[in-house]
Amino acid sequence: MRFSQLIASLQQGSAGLQDHQLAEDPELLSCASLDQAKANQLSFLEQGNALTTQLSHSKVGAVLIPPQDDLRVIAEQRGLAFAVLRDPRLAFAEALEQLHPRSRPKAGVHPTAVIGDQVHLGQGISIGAHVVIGDGSRIGAYSVVHPGVVIYEDVVVGEANELHANAVLQPGSRLGLNCVVHSNAVVGSEGFGFVPTANGWRKMPQTGLVVLEDGVEVGCGSTIDRPSVGETRIGAGTKIDNLVQIGHGVVTGQGCALASQVGIAGGARLGDGVILAGQVGVANRAVIGDRAIASSKSGIHGEVEAGEVVSGYPAIPNRLWLRCSASFSKLPEMAKMLRKLTRDTPQ
């Protein structure tokens, strides 16, 4: 793809193209980071990017930059092809789609697939090798089910979903439109529900639903449990990383982002746009307000206000956590001083 063709595409995108220079209109074959890019590759920079200094000697063929005068001057002096955009990262994502278009499997059902009774398959779907679909389930039009996927009975998959190899949808799973479930993820697994008795633990039947609203993406190895009654609901546009555990009865708002190894206990409530960084733990029935952010390894036990940024275990406001963490290394000396003051103080 010529850089001029990419510019034409970016003009139709959402990244806010402001200006560009074609230079020699290089042929672009792929993308790379600025420090590794070659003459036939595209790269990008954001404001404050640590690779900014690389622009002066990078071998990149074309670069996407923010509206920053110093970067523009360097690009012009070097005769690079460049585009100035409001959001270069978004433009880079759009460019990757153009330079690396995804192939779609052919529509049809592989002869090794096992299809149960009264299963409804929409038009244009692709069912891969060794897929198993249980009785009464429904797969929406233009969905792609890759090899080895297991879909239990009473599952509803909306239109244009993609289920990657070896994903499992257990009974009561309900997927909206344009969802993606990656390999080895399990949606609708039984919640961890047991009742203590004099004779040990009595299993609580898990008869509820798991609902993924439109545009939800579930990463590899993640699990989303169904509850005993009611539903576990993941809000539209929420993105779930690999190895995330979401307990029974959890409800998230729209557009949340849950990073790897997040664990959310049963009954927790997340508002819209919540971001949980890696290894955050959320306790049973905790409540997190809209657009709140929890930094890595935070432990949330109660309620987090909307828009709050929290850190630490138990989680406290991030600014307070930074002050506390700055004192941790001083604690031995402070304890020594306190003991001395105690000894020297008359009783």
C-alpha positions, 0 to 999 in steps of 0.5 A: 500500500502506498502512503498516499492510499493510507492517507486517503483511508485515514481521512475517512477514519476517526483519528483526526488527520490534520496535515500530511507530507507524502515525500516520495510516497513510500510503499508500505508493507507492514508496521513497526516500532520507530526504533526497529522500523525499515524503509517499507514500514510505518510507525507512530509517535505520541506526545511524550513517547520515549522513542521521540529521539529515535525520529532523527535517525530512524529508517522508517518509511512513514510516520504518524505524529501528533500536532507537535512542532519539533517532531514535524520539523525533524520529519520535514528536515529528513524528508520523511513521509508523515501525517499529523493527527489528533490521535496517532495511536488510533490512526496506527490501529486503523493503519494496521487494519489496512496493512494486515487485513484479517482473513475470514474462514469460508462459510459452511459447516465442517464435516467433523462438527457435531450439531445437536437437535433443534440447533439454529444456524444463521446464514453465512456462518463458519463452523470449524473442525470438531466443533460441538453444539448442544441441543437447542442452541442458536448461532447468529448470522455471519458468526465464526466458530473456530475448531474445537469450540464447545457450545453447550445446550441452551446457548444463544450467540448473536450475529457476527460473533467470533469464538476462537479455538477451544473456547467453551460456552456453557448452558445459559450463555447469551452473547450479543452482537460482535463479541469475541471469545478467545481460546480456552476462555469459559463463559457460563461456568458454574459459580462457586456456590456451596452451602455449609452443612454438618456433613460438609459442603452442599452444592448450590445449583447454578441455574442463572445466565451469563450475558455478554452485551454487544462488543464484549471481548473475552481474553484467553483462559478467562472465566465468567461464572453463572449464578445460582439465580439471575444473571452475570452481565458484562456491559457493552464494549467491555474488554477482558484480558487473558486470565481474568476471573469474574464471579457469579452475579457480577455486573459491569457497566459499559466500556470497562477494561479488565487487565490480566489476572483481575479477580472479581468476587461474586455480586460485585458491581462495576460502573461504566468505563471502570479500569482495573489494572493487572492483578486487581482483586475485588471483594464480594459485593464491592461497588466501583463507580463510573470511570474509577481506576484501580492500579495494579495489585489493588485490593478493593473491599468496599466502595470506590467513588465515581472517577476515583483512582485507587491503589494499594491493599486495601485500596486507598486514593492513589495520591495518599498511596503514593505518600504512604509508599514513599515512607515504607523504606523509612519505617525501620529508621522511624521505628528505631527513632520511636524506640529511642524516644520512648526510652529517653522519655521519663515515665 
